[in-house]
Amino acid sequence: MISTWSEWKRYPRPGRGENIEAPVSPGLYEVRYAGTGALHSFEAVDNVAQALALLQTGTRSWFGRRDARAQADLEYRTCATSTKADAKAAAERMIGRRETYMSGGAV
């Protein structure tokens, strides 16, 4: 069973006390750059909230520290599913549709 996608939400920035609003269940997430709409990441996972919390969104300096100034302006949306298998199947369908569209197969 696949639910619908959530609305786009601003990805929390470090040090601001913001929280991720996502299901603690299997599903899909999509993260994009807010300014351009370009895809940052997309995945089918066992726990959407945990995956988004662990996602690498900033850059690292030579010394292994995150550069807070280089934090990308990201936004995310989520889609809950009953199982990870459902999430993977939905992701494969979406990727197939996107590839068809990009190749000019969609009318």
Salt bridges, closest charged atoms under 4 A:
GLU21 OE1 - LYS9 NZ 4.00
GLU30 OE1 - ARG77 NH2 2.78
GLU30 OE2 - ARG98 NH2 3.31
ASP67 OD1 - ARG69 NE 3.24
ASP73 OD1 - ARG10 NH2 2.63
GLU75 OE2 - ARG32 NE 2.61
